[in-house]
């Protein structure tokens, strides 16, 4: 349809897999699974629910009569009761026990938790695949010297692979947060209108143990360790905030990576993939804009800003519940997941196709290395009989002169030539050039990369090896 708004998250960015998790079909199928779990558990705990009724519910579990539900909702203005009615039309024997004792939040909130848990599993799968590609990249370039930057000013050399571990370290922190939050998710269970389980206590004729067992059995049937021990009518909306905080953390890491790639592409050292027929600019045909990295940044800004929504919702709930959370949750939770899904697809695509230009990297490093090697040069000159204090002043003066030649005159860095021409150093140009081996100045970058990959990242990848092998499809 071209005559009404369509979300770019669905049209351009998010995968079909993530879109289905938050689709109406997935939601309503999950509602029916929850109603079956409720009926099964109530029968197991002695309520007058028959196996025949449960079998009828199971038989029609996936045959959702949307037309009946939609027509009913126009009459009663209540989505849950409309679907209870529609399910009952298909299951005349069971219609009297569908949703027995429950409130709307039984299906609504439990489904929300189930969908977030599934969505986090998809995020985890894509995250570990990005980590695998970054680990491969770091391994390949662990020993390649490159100019390091602080304040985006030339600083001590590092290696291309070591720099990649900085991106990887942030994703590792995100992975830890994701696992912790996902493992701590619990269902709401069947808590009733204010969270007291009063309706179920009535059904079970005052048997508190059966009320407790009801929650636990439903949780286990739905694949969860348990339910939140206390709640109002809804689970605490702080849980939405916790989940979206994980997504915002991944967005922060992805944004930082995309910034670095954009800067490196400006320096012509490393580029994101650029396809044969891709157009970089409508006006400047020669341009190779880092549009995928820019899109990562753009979507990441959205996810980070979206975190404010569940924070506001959680902090402004009244007592056992209000309904001012509903419309916001319908937007902020699914769309944050759709956006982070698109971000991780882009991240995976970019890392998988990074183009490295070793000659450019070497040229830039060598143009700055003489400045960074001055301490070593000074020590060599002292060993050759020079005075350290005098040499320190001489090298400071010559460095300023070489810097002027580069910045003012547009010339090459001639510091080595200036030092060789100064008799105070007693070093030949050949001696000085021999000391310009970049690997002498990268410290433990290579070793740190190896240790980090072996001790931190590869155990995670091994633990999640069944998730590896994902490739990203970019729509535009």
N, C-alpha and C positions, 0 to 999 in steps of 0.2 A: 504493500500500500504506500502510495506516495502522497496521500492527502492528509496524513497525520504523523505526529512525532514518533520516531523510532529511536530507541536508545543506541548510541554508538557502541556501547559496551557489548551489545548483542550483535550488532551489524558488522562491527569492525575488529573488535579486540578479543573478546572472551571465546574460549573453546566451546564446542557443542556439549562436551562432557560437563563442564561447569554450569553451562546454561540449563542443562536438564536437571541438575541437582536442585535448582531454585525455580523449576517450572511448576505450574499448577498441577500437572499430571503427577509429578513426583510427590507433591504435597498431599494430594488427595489419596493417592495410593498408600502413603504412609499413615494417613488418618485411619484407613480401613485396617491396616496391620495393627494399629494401636487398639482399635475397637475389638478385633479378634483376640489380641493379647489380654484385654480386660475381661472379655467374656470367658476365655479359657481359665483365667486365674480365679474369677468369681466361682466358676464351676468347681475348680480344684479345692476351693476353700469352703464349699458346702452350700452355696446359694443355688436357688432353683433355676439353673441354666442347664439345658440338656445338650448332649453331644450332637443331636440332630440339628439343633439351632446353630451350633458352632460350625457344623459341616456346611450348612446353608450359607453362612457368612463366608467361609473359605471358598466355596464354589463360585461366588460372585465378587471375590476380592478385587480382581483386576478388570472387571467389566463395569466401569464407572459410567453411570447413566447421566452424563453431564446435562443433557437437555431437561431432564426432570428436576435436577438440583437447581438449575438456573431459573426455571419457571417458578419453583417454590420460593427461591430467594427473593423474587420480585414481590411475592405476597408477604413473606414474614420478615424480610430485611435482616436475616441472620444466616451467615454462611454455614456455620456448623450445623445448626438444626435443619437447614435445607439438605445437607448431605446425609444427615441421620435419616431424614424422611426418604430421600432417594434410595438409600441403601435398604430401607425397610420395604420399599415398593418391590425391590428385587428379592427380598428375603421375608416373605409374609410370616413365616413361622418364628423368625428371630427378631422381628421388628420391635417387639416389646422389651427386649433385653439389650438392644443396642445402646451404648452410652450409659448403661445403668449405674446411677449414683455419681456420675461424673459431671464436671463443668466443661465449658468450651475450652478452657486452658488445658484440659487433659490432652486433647488432640493438638491444639494450637502450640502450646509451649513445648510439649514433648517432641513434636515434629520439628520445631525450630532447633532444638538441641541436636536431634538426629541429623538434620541437614547440615548444620554447622560442623558436626563431627565428620561427616562424609566429605564436605568441602575442604576441611583441614587435611584430610587424607590425600586429596588430590593436590593441594598446595604442597604438602610434604613430598609427594612423588616428584613434582616438578622442581622443587627446591633441591633435592638431593641430586637430580640430574644436572642442574646448573653447577652444583658443587663438584660433580664428577668432571665436567668439562673444564672448569676452572683449575681443578687439580691437575688434569692432563696438560693444560697450558703452562701452569707453574712448573711442572716437572720438565717440560720441553725447554723452557727458557730460564731455568734456575740459575745458570751460570753466565747468562748473557749480560754483561755490564751495561748499565744505562745511567744517564744523568738523573740523580735524585733532586727533588725540589722541596723546599720549605717556603711557604708564602708565595709559591710559584716563582721562586728565585732559585737559581742554580745552587745546589748544595752537594754534600758528599754523594758519590756514586752508590747505586744499589744495583740490583739485577732486575730484568724484566719479570722473571719468575717470582722473585721476592715481592715485587709490587703486587702481583696477582694474589699473593697470600693475604695481603691486607684486605682485598675484596672478599676473599674466602673466609677470613676470620670473622668478618661481620655476619656472613651467612651462617657460620657455625653458631654464633650467638642466637640468631633467629631460629635455627633448627632446635636448639635447646629450649627456647621459649615455647615454640610450637608443640614440642613433645610434652612439655610440662602441662601446658594448658589443655591440650587434647586429652591427656591421661587423667586430668582432674575433672573433666566434664561429667556431669551426672544428669539423669532425667529429673523432671519435676515429679513424676509419679502421679498418684491420684490423691490430691490434697484437699479437694473440695473448694467451696466458695471463698473461704478466708484462710485456707491452709490447715484447718483443724481436723479434717477427715470426718467431720460430724455426720455427713450422709452415709459414709461407709460404716461408721460405728453403729449407726441405726440399722443398716442392712445386716451387719454381723452380730446384732443383738448384744452390743456392749463388749464384744471380744476384741480387746486392744491388740492382742498378738496377731489376729487375722488381719487387722488394718495394717500392721507393720509388714506382714508377709505379703500383702497385696502389692505394695510398692516394690519390694525386692523381686518378687516373681515377674512383675511386668518389666522391670529393668533388665533382668536376665533374658527374658524372651526377646527383648529389643537389642540385645548385645551390649548392655552397659553393666558396669560393676555395681551400680546401685542408684538410688535417688538422693537428692539433696535432703538432709535430715529435717530441715525446717524451711518453710516458705510461707508467703501469703498465698493469694490465689495464683500468683505467677512465680516462676523462679526469679531470683534477684536479677534485675536488669544489669547489674554489675558484671554478670557473666558475658553479656554481649560486648561490654567494654573491654573485658579481658581478651576475648577472641579477636576483636578488631585491633587491639593493641599489638597483637602478634603480626597482623597484616601490615599495620603501619610501620612496624620494625623492619619487615622485609622491604617495604617501600623505601625506607630511609637508606638501607644498604644498596638497593638497586639504583637509587638516585645518585648516590655517591659514585658508584661504578660508572654510571652513564656520564657524569660530569668528567671523570678522568678520561674516559674514552673520547669524549668530545675535545678535550684539551690535547690529547695525544694525536687525534686526527688533525687538529690545527697545526701541530708540530710536524705532521707528516711522518710520525714514527710508527703508529699503529692505527689501523682503520677498521671500522665495522664493515661487514660484507656489503658489497655494492654489485647488484646484479647487472648482467650484460645490457639489458634494455631499460634499466632504471634511469629515470630523469631526476637530476639533482636540483635543477632550477629551471623555471619557465623562461627566464631571460638569459641566464648565463650557462650555456651548454656545457662548459668545461667543469662545472662545479660537482663535487661529490659530498653533498650535505650528509651529516650523521643523523639522518632522520629517525632511525630506529632508537638510537640512544636518546634523542630528543623526546621521542614518544614515551620512552621509559620514564624520563624525568617528568613529563606532563602528567601521565597517569599516576605516578608516585605522589605528586603533589595532591592529586585528588584523594588518594587513599589516606594520606597523612591528615588532610583536613577533615575527612569523613569521620575520623576517630572522635571528633568533638560531639557528634550526634549521640552515640550511646552514653557518653559521659554526661551529657545534659539530661538524657532520658533517665539514667540511673539515679542521678542526684535529685531529681524532682518528682519521683514517685511518692504517692501519698499512702501511708499506712499499709494496708494489705494489698492494694492495687489501685491504679487509675488507668484510664484508657488513652491517655495522651502519649503513650508509647507506641501504639499500634501502627499508625500511619508512618511514623518515622522509621520503625524497625523494618517495615516492608521495603523501604528504600535503602537505608544505610547498610544493613547487613548484606543482602544479596549483591548490591552494586559494588561494595568493597571487595567481595570475593571475586566478582566478575573482573574487576579492574586488576586485582593482584594476579589473577590467572593470566590476563593479557600481558602484564609486566613480566611474569616468569617465562612466558613463551618468547617474548622479545629478548629477554636476558639470555635464554638458552640459544636462540638463533644467533645473537651477536657473538657470544663466546665461541660458538661452534665454527664461526667463520672469520674470526679475527685475522687480519692481515698484518704481519710484522715486517718492517723495513729495516733490516740490520745495518745497512750502510748509512742511512740517515741517523739512526740511533748512535752509531759509532762516531760519525762526523760531529754531531752536537756534543757528545761527551768529550771528544778530543779537543774541541774548541774551548772547553772550560776546564779541562783536567789540569793544565799547568798551574792555574790558580790554586786548585785543591791539593796539588802535589808540593806546594811550597814548603810545608813543614818537613816533608821527606828530603826535599832538595837541600834545605838548610842543614839538616842533620848530616847529609852526605858531605856538605861543604865543611862542616865542623870536623868531621873525621879526616878531611883532607888538610886540616890545619887552620881553619878559619876561626874567627871570634864570633860567638853566637849573637851577642848584642849588636855588634856592628852589622852582621849579616841580616839580622831581623829588620833593621832599619833600611838596609839596601834593598831587601826583597819587597818591603812595603812600598818603597819609592818606585821600584821597577814595575810592580803590579799595577800601580796607579797609571804609570805611563802606558803599559800594555792595554789597560782598560780604556784609556783615552783613544788609543789607536783603533780599538774596536768600535767604540761608541761614537766618537767624534769624526774620525777619519773614514769609518766604514771599512777598515782593514781587517786582517787576520790577527788572531792572538799571537803576538810575537814575544811573549814573556820569556820563552826558552832562549831565543836569540839574544835578548837583552842580558839575561843571566850569563850566558856563555861569553858574551863580550866584556863582562865585568871581571877583572882579574881577582877581585876579592873572593870570588867563589872557587876559583881554580878548578872549574869543571868545563869539559868540552861539550859542544852541542850534541855529539854522539853519546856522551855519558848521560846527558839530560834526557835525550829521546829514549834511551834504553830504560830510564826510570818511569816512562810513561805507559807501562803495561797496566791497563785499566783494572785487571783482576787484583792488583796490589791494593786497590783502594775501596773494594766492595765489602771489606770486613767479613762477617760470617753470613752474608746474604744467602749464598748457595747452601751452606750447612743448615741455616735456620729453615730454609725452604724444605730441605729434605727431612729434617726432624719434624717439622709441623705436619707435613703430608703423612709421614710414617706413623707418628704417634697420635695425631688428632683426627685427621680427615679420613685416612684409609679405613680405620676401624668403623667409622660411621657408614662409609660406602659399603663395606663388607656386611654390616648389619642390615643394610637396606638393598642388597644386591638384586632382590627380586623386583625392585622398583626401577632399576636402571634400564636404559635403552630407549628412553623417550626422545622423540624428535619434535621440533616445534613447527607448526604451520602458521605462517604469517599471512593474514588475509590481504592487507594493503601495505 
